[in-house]
Amino acid sequence: MPTIIDRNESTATAIPHIIVIDPGVHTPEVDTFNLIADMSPLPCHYHLPALIGLDSLPESFAQVRGIIILGSASSVHDHLPWQRPLEEWLRPAIEIGIPMLGCCYGHQMLVHMLGGTVEYHTPEHTKLKGVRCVEMLENTLWPAGKRNLVVTHSEIVTHLPNTLRVIAKSNEIAIDGFTHKNKPIFGLQSHPEATRLFLKGHQILEPHGVDALSDGQELLRSFVYMAVGNHP
């Protein structure tokens, strides 16, 4: 069952679970959380640091089996009150190697934290929005191949530190995904967690004859099952 946890409710963290962090600053992506909760063999806990703060985040990672960080209208360079505390909360999880997936803003935030560079795609802050053909390169989690993935972003990762490597690229951007070389940490510039409601809310039209969601959700499901120690 999906659960929103609280630091004062120790029973909420007594069993293994997946943490879903939604850093959205306008509307919670509840439909996306429900998608993840439905596909996960373990309970999922939902957190909204930009909207309600970080007090719901657990102090211990002992029962955390994976962390998924969703998108946001914020930039990693905004210096908002919740951004640095969220990054500092995540650092111990990165150090101990908890499986982690960053989607769009989450992807950029992880790269930014680990010493990479995030910049606007164009000086005019042009937004890339729609369904993009992304070439996945072989890695420990996903097989090589082309995927149709939902995107909506104006910033991109332009440089990776030596600890990370590219696992996805497209005609639009060279770094469409990354993985850590030694830890189960992954990032995708796209929104593999997108749902029909997500497309509607972001005014993204599905190209004729193209399934905009199944490829991304397949990638997402593979991460969830890897995190909990099972296989689809």
Secondary structure by P-SEA (a helix, b strand, c coil): cccccccccccccccbbbbbbbccccccaaaaaaaaaaaccbbbbbbbcccccccccccccccccbbbbbbccccccccccaaaaaaaaaaaaaaaccbbbbccaaaaaaaaaabbbbbbccccccccccccbbbbcccccccccccbbbbbbccccccccccccccccccccccccbbbccccbbbbcccccccaaaaaaacccccccccccaaaaaaaaaaaaaaacccc
